[in-house]
Amino acid sequence: MSDAAKSFGFDTLQVHAGARPDPATGARQTPIYQNTAYVFRDAEHAAALFNLQEVGFIYSRLTNPTVSVLQERIAALEGGVGCTCTSSGHAAQIMALFPLMSPGDNVVVSTRLYGGSITQFSQTFKRFGWEAKFVDFEEAGQVSRAVTKRTKAIFCESISNPGGHVTDIPRIAKIAEKKGVPLIVDNTSATPYLFRPGDHGANIVVHSVTKYLSGSGQAMGGAVVDIGNFDWSASDKFPSLSQPEPAYHGLKFHETFGPLAYTLHGHAVGLRDLGMTMAPQNAFYALLGLETLSLRMAKHSENALILAQWLEAHDAVESVTYAGLKSSPYHRRAKKLYPKGTGGLFTIRLKGGYDACVKLVEELEIFSHVANLGDTRSLIIHSASTTHRQLTEEQQEAAGAGPSVVRLSIGIEDPADLIADLDQALSGAA
């Protein structure tokens, strides 16, 4: 991102960052480059691209002009130096750890994660020889003690899915800095409009672009943003970035590319070998969504607070987890870190238990029962019977997705209509 771009406001960056009129046609909107390969100027140009001596386009598994605009825009909004977009949010999590981890290494992970992420970290990563050490991030001492010589990263969500818990990122960032490992923050629920983890000490930010960044439930994607504030050569913990890379004639990524080392490794090695590439069409949809991110997130937050306050007073509701409520244990932290609002995601616990939750999702009319969040439409899901059903009840409760809990993703509809829909459905569930 240029120095001039850094001075632009968020609303300007979400529309313009990374994009320029198409040089061939003058088209103002970023074209969809539905293309696989790119013609080299000559043999010398081709060699320079493959040797990483020149930046350009070779093959769309590595780089694509439409995806490149999205990468630059997300990096600009997060205040990062570079970004690698992937085929999904889960792919982004693997891509974020890939340059850091070797068999036998571990990552310290918050217990408050999306259920699919818990499964990915606790089960799938074992096949790579990676270990996930789950810790309650409200207990800073536990986080610190969990870090060992084989720990390569600390991972958490800024606002947890599904519970809407607010992680104390500045506190966790200090632990990561002291231990000499990067802090990776999933910022999907908050988005950079409400919170930028890098401004509070985080080193890498991941997103499920599928959610709020795209905003309309129409495109899959993920993103890994390097904030550019971690020294990969400060120790011998990260040889993929600090030591010679055999596939590129002994090139040392950090020595050669400096702050861009992690991002370029993501493309030159990660996408090359793992192939978790974002489709140009999906990048185009995400770019359209990003143009209205600030407008949507303001409305999501406004609606969520109205509904959370109403639900908190409802006879059928035992508790509400929204951090914007004064009753929330995270309210003071949220006021400090999230002055623009705390997003559209939270859970409610019903007095009627599991059966009442199932009945509620079946009775709703405006709310859609789907395994997604961050849509302009209001969504609901009973996590214990869907996204978190593979976990034990103890794990479900730790993740904020117990049997009597439903997750709400509040959209941008008229809040009065949403309240009416919830009221009739809660009555039916009771």
C-alpha positions in Angstrom: 0.0 0.0 0.0 1.4 3.4 -1.0 2.1 6.1 1.6 -0.7 8.2 0.1 -3.2 5.4 0.4 -2.4 5.1 4.1 -3.7 8.6 4.7 -7.1 7.8 3.2 -10.1 7.2 5.5 -11.7 3.7 5.9 -14.7 4.6 3.7 -12.4 5.7 0.9 -10.2 2.6 1.1 -13.1 0.2 1.1 -14.1 1.5 -2.3 -10.8 2.4 -4.0 -7.8 0.5 -2.4 -6.1 -1.7 -4.9 -8.4 -0.8 -7.8 -7.6 1.3 -10.9 -9.5 1.8 -14.2 -8.8 -1.2 -16.5 -5.9 -0.1 -18.7 -7.2 -2.0 -21.7 -10.8 -0.8 -21.7 -11.1 2.0 -19.1 -13.7 -0.1 -17.2 -14.1 1.5 -13.8 -15.2 -1.6 -11.9 -12.5 -4.3 -11.5 -13.0 -6.9 -14.2 -13.3 -10.6 -13.6 -10.2 -12.0 -15.0 -11.5 -15.5 -15.6 -8.2 -16.7 -16.8 -5.7 -19.5 -16.0 -2.3 -18.4 -17.6 -0.6 -15.2 -18.7 1.7 -14.6 -21.7 5.3 -13.8 -20.8 6.9 -10.9 -22.6 10.0 -13.1 -23.4 12.0 -15.9 -21.9 13.9 -13.5 -19.6 10.6 -12.2 -18.2 9.4 -15.7 -17.6 12.6 -16.6 -15.7 12.5 -13.5 -13.6 8.9 -14.3 -12.5 9.7 -17.9 -11.6 12.8 -16.8 -9.7 10.7 -14.2 -7.7 12.9 -11.5 -9.1 9.9 -9.7 -10.6 6.3 -9.5 -9.4 3.7 -10.4 -12.0 1.2 -13.0 -13.2 2.1 -16.6 -14.1 -0.8 -18.9 -13.4 -4.0 -18.1 -11.5 -3.3 -20.7 -8.8 -0.6 -18.3 -7.7 -1.8 -14.8 -8.7 -4.8 -13.4 -10.5 -5.5 -9.7 -11.3 -9.0 -9.7 -9.8 -7.9 -11.6 -6.6 -4.9 -9.2 -6.4 -7.1 -6.2 -6.1 -9.1 -7.9 -3.3 -5.8 -8.8 -1.5 -4.6 -5.2 -1.6 -7.9 -3.9 -0.4 -8.2 -6.2 2.6 -4.5 -5.5 3.5 -5.2 -1.8 3.4 -8.3 -2.0 5.5 -6.5 -4.1 8.1 -3.4 -1.9 8.1 -1.3 -4.7 6.8 1.6 -5.0 4.4 0.2 -7.9 2.3 -2.5 -10.4 2.0 -3.1 -13.9 0.6 -6.6 -14.8 -0.4 -7.7 -18.4 -0.3 -10.7 -20.6 -1.3 -12.3 -20.4 2.2 -11.8 -19.3 5.8 -10.7 -22.8 6.8 -8.1 -22.7 4.0 -6.9 -19.3 5.3 -6.3 -20.9 8.8 -4.1 -23.6 7.3 -2.3 -21.1 5.1 -1.6 -18.8 8.1 0.1 -21.6 9.9 1.8 -23.4 7.0 5.0 -21.2 6.9 5.4 -21.5 10.6 4.7 -25.1 11.6 6.7 -28.4 11.3 5.8 -31.8 12.6 6.0 -31.8 16.4 5.2 -28.1 16.7 2.2 -26.7 18.5 -0.1 -23.7 18.5 -1.8 -22.3 21.6 -5.5 -21.8 20.8 -8.5 -20.2 22.5 -11.2 -22.6 23.6 -13.7 -20.0 22.3 -13.6 -20.8 18.6 -16.1 -21.7 15.9 -16.9 -25.4 16.1 -15.5 -26.2 12.7 -12.2 -24.6 13.7 -12.1 -26.6 16.9 -12.4 -29.8 14.9 -9.8 -28.6 12.3 -7.3 -27.7 15.0 -7.9 -30.7 17.3 -8.3 -33.4 14.7 -7.2 -32.5 11.2 -4.0 -30.8 12.2 -2.8 -34.0 13.9 -2.4 -35.4 10.4 0.2 -32.8 9.7 2.0 -33.6 13.0 0.8 -30.3 14.5 -0.7 -30.1 18.0 -3.3 -27.6 19.2 -3.2 -26.7 22.9 -6.6 -25.3 23.9 -6.6 -22.7 26.7 -9.1 -20.3 28.2 -7.8 -16.9 27.0 -9.5 -15.1 29.9 -6.7 -16.7 32.0 -3.6 -14.9 30.7 -1.4 -17.0 33.0 -2.7 -20.2 31.4 -1.9 -18.8 27.9 1.7 -17.9 29.0 2.3 -21.3 30.6 1.0 -23.2 27.6 3.7 -21.7 25.3 6.7 -24.1 24.9 9.9 -24.2 22.8 7.8 -26.0 20.1 5.0 -23.3 20.1 4.9 -21.5 16.8 1.9 -19.3 17.2 -1.0 -18.1 19.4 -4.4 -18.2 17.8 -7.8 -16.7 18.8 -10.9 -14.9 17.5 -11.3 -11.1 18.1 -15.1 -11.6 18.7 -15.8 -15.3 19.2 -18.2 -17.3 17.1 -20.8 -18.2 18.3 -20.8 -16.6 21.8 -19.7 -13.0 20.9 -17.0 -13.0 23.6 -14.5 -10.2 23.3 -10.9 -11.3 23.5 -8.4 -9.0 25.3 -6.1 -8.8 22.2 -3.7 -6.2 23.7 -3.1 -8.5 26.7 -2.6 -11.6 24.6 -0.4 -9.7 22.2 2.0 -8.8 25.0 2.3 -12.5 25.9 3.0 -13.4 22.3 5.7 -10.7 22.0 7.4 -11.8 25.2 7.4 -15.5 24.0 8.7 -14.6 20.6 5.8 -16.1 18.6 3.2 -14.4 16.3 -0.3 -13.7 17.5 -2.8 -14.8 14.8 -6.3 -13.3 15.2 -9.4 -14.4 13.3 -11.2 -11.1 12.8 -14.2 -12.4 10.8 -16.9 -11.4 13.3 -15.6 -7.9 13.9 -14.1 -6.9 10.5 -11.5 -4.2 10.3 -14.3 -1.5 10.4 -15.0 -2.3 14.1 -11.6 -3.5 15.1 -8.1 -3.8 13.7 -6.1 -6.5 15.6 -2.8 -5.2 14.2 -3.3 -1.8 15.9 -3.4 -3.7 19.2 -0.3 -5.9 18.8 -1.5 -8.8 16.6 0.9 -10.0 13.9 -1.4 -11.9 11.4 -5.1 -11.5 10.8 -7.3 -14.1 9.1 -10.8 -13.8 7.7 -13.5 -15.9 6.4 -14.3 -13.6 3.5 -17.5 -15.6 3.0 -19.0 -13.7 6.0 -19.2 -10.0 6.6 -16.5 -8.9 4.1 -18.6 -10.2 1.2 -21.8 -9.6 3.2 -24.5 -11.2 1.1 -23.9 -15.0 1.4 -22.9 -15.3 -2.3 -19.2 -16.1 -2.3 -16.7 -18.4 -0.5 -13.3 -17.1 0.4 -10.6 -16.6 3.0 -7.8 -14.1 3.6 -4.5 -14.1 5.5 -3.1 -10.6 6.3 0.4 -9.9 7.4 0.6 -6.8 9.5 4.3 -6.6 8.9 5.4 -6.2 12.6 7.0 -9.5 13.3 10.8 -10.2 12.9 10.9 -13.7 11.3 14.7 -13.8 11.7 14.9 -12.9 15.4 15.3 -16.6 16.2 15.6 -19.9 14.4 12.0 -20.8 15.1 10.8 -20.0 11.6 13.2 -21.6 9.1 10.8 -21.5 6.2 11.1 -17.7 6.3 14.6 -17.1 7.7 16.6 -20.0 6.2 17.4 -20.9 2.6 14.5 -22.2 0.5 15.6 -25.2 -1.7 12.9 -24.6 -4.2 14.2 -21.1 -5.0 17.9 -21.8 -5.2 18.6 -21.1 -1.5 16.7 -17.8 -1.4 16.0 -16.5 2.1 12.5 -15.0 2.1 12.8 -12.7 5.1 16.3 -11.5 4.1 15.2 -10.9 0.5 11.7 -9.5 0.9 11.7 -8.0 4.4 8.2 -7.2 5.6 6.6 -8.9 2.5 8.3 -12.3 3.3 5.4 -13.9 4.9 2.9 -12.9 2.2 5.2 -13.8 -0.7 5.8 -17.2 0.9 2.0 -17.7 1.0 1.9 -17.2 -2.7 5.2 -18.7 -3.9 5.1 -21.8 -1.7 1.6 -22.0 0.0 -0.6 -21.5 -3.0 1.8 -23.2 -5.3 1.8 -26.4 -3.3 -1.5 -26.4 -1.4 -3.6 -24.9 -4.2 -6.2 -23.2 -1.9 -6.8 -20.6 -4.5 -9.7 -18.1 -4.5 -11.8 -18.0 -7.6 -11.8 -14.7 -9.6 -15.6 -14.6 -9.6 -15.7 -14.9 -5.8 -13.1 -12.2 -5.5 -15.2 -9.9 -7.6 -18.3 -10.5 -5.4 -16.1 -9.8 -2.3 -14.9 -6.6 -3.8 -18.5 -5.5 -4.3 -19.4 -6.4 -0.8 -16.4 -4.5 0.7 -17.6 -1.3 -0.9 -20.4 -1.1 1.7 -18.7 -2.7 4.7 -18.8 0.3 7.0 -22.5 1.0 6.2 -23.4 -2.6 6.9 -21.4 -3.1 10.0 -22.9 0.0 11.6 -26.4 -1.3 10.8 -25.6 -4.8 12.0 -24.3 -3.4 15.3 -27.2 -1.0 15.8 -29.8 -3.8 15.1 -28.0 -6.3 17.3 -28.0 -4.0 20.3 -31.7 -3.3 19.9 -32.6 -7.0 19.6 -30.2 -8.1 22.4 -31.8 -5.6 24.8 -35.3 -6.9 23.9 -34.3 -10.5 24.2 -32.6 -9.9 27.6 -36.0 -8.9 29.0 -38.0 -11.8 27.4 -39.4 -14.4 29.8 -38.3 -17.3 27.7 -34.7 -16.2 27.6 -32.3 -17.1 30.3 -29.3 -15.0 29.1 -27.8 -13.1 26.2 -24.1 -12.9 25.4 -23.9 -9.7 23.4 -21.0 -7.6 24.6 -22.8 -4.4 23.8 -25.1 -5.0 26.8 -24.3 -3.3 30.1 -24.8 -6.7 31.8 -22.1 -8.4 29.7 -18.8 -9.2 31.5 -17.1 -7.9 28.3 -19.0 -4.6 28.2 -16.1 -2.5 29.6 -13.6 -4.1 27.3 -15.9 -3.8 24.3 -16.4 0.0 25.0 -12.6 0.5 25.0 -11.7 -1.7 22.0 -14.9 -1.4 19.9 -16.1 2.2 20.1 -18.1 1.8 16.8 -20.1 -1.2 18.1 -19.6 -5.0 18.7 -21.1 -6.4 15.5 -24.1 -8.5 14.8 -23.3 -11.9 16.3 -24.4 -13.2 19.7 -26.1 -16.1 21.4 -29.2 -16.6 23.6 -29.8 -19.3 26.1 -33.4 -20.5 26.3 -35.0 -21.6 29.6 -36.7 -24.4 27.7 -33.4 -26.1 26.8 -32.5 -28.1 23.7 -36.1 -28.8 22.6 -37.1 -25.1 22.8 -34.1 -24.2 20.7 -35.0 -26.6 18.0 -38.6 -25.4 18.0 -37.5 -21.8 17.9 -35.5 -22.2 14.7 -38.4 -24.0 13.1 -41.0 -21.3 14.0 -39.1 -18.3 12.6 -40.1 -16.7 9.3 -37.7 -13.8 8.6 -34.7 -15.4 10.2 -33.1 -18.1 8.0 -31.9 -21.4 9.6 -28.5 -21.7 8.0 -24.9 -22.6 8.8 -23.5 -19.1 8.0 -23.2 -15.7 9.5 -22.4 -12.2 8.4 -25.2 -12.0 5.8 -27.4 -8.9 5.2 -30.2 -11.3 6.1 -30.8 -12.3 9.7 -29.7 -15.9 10.4 -30.1 -18.4 13.2 -28.7 -21.8 14.1 -28.7 -24.2 17.0 -25.0 -24.9 17.1 -25.2 -28.0 19.4 -27.3 -29.9 16.8 -25.4 -28.6 13.8 -22.0 -26.8 13.6 -20.8 -28.1 17.1 -22.6 -31.4 17.2 -19.3 -33.3 16.8 -18.1 -31.9 20.1 -18.7 -33.2 23.6 -21.2 -31.3 25.7 -18.3 -30.0 27.8 -16.6 -28.7 24.6 -19.8 -27.2 23.4 -20.3 -25.2 26.7 -16.6 -24.1 26.6 -17.2 -22.8 23.1 -20.4 -21.0 24.1 -22.6 -23.4 22.1 -24.3 -25.5 24.8 -27.5 -27.5 24.1 -29.8 -24.7 25.3 -28.0 -22.0 23.2 -28.9 -20.6 19.7 -26.7 -18.3 17.7 -28.1 -15.2 16.1 -26.5 -13.3 13.2 -28.5 -10.1 13.0 -29.0 -8.6 9.6 -29.8 -5.1 8.3 -33.6 -5.5 8.2 -36.1 -3.3 10.1 -35.5 -4.2 13.8 -39.2 -4.0 14.6 -39.9 -6.8 12.1 -37.1 -8.9 13.5 -38.5 -8.5 17.1 -42.0 -9.5 15.9 -40.6 -12.6 14.2 -38.7 -13.6 17.3 -41.6 -12.9 19.6 -44.0 -15.2 17.7 -41.4 -17.9 17.4 -40.5 -17.7 21.1 -44.1 -18.0 22.0 -44.4 -21.1 19.7 -41.3 -22.6 21.2 -42.6 -22.2 24.8 
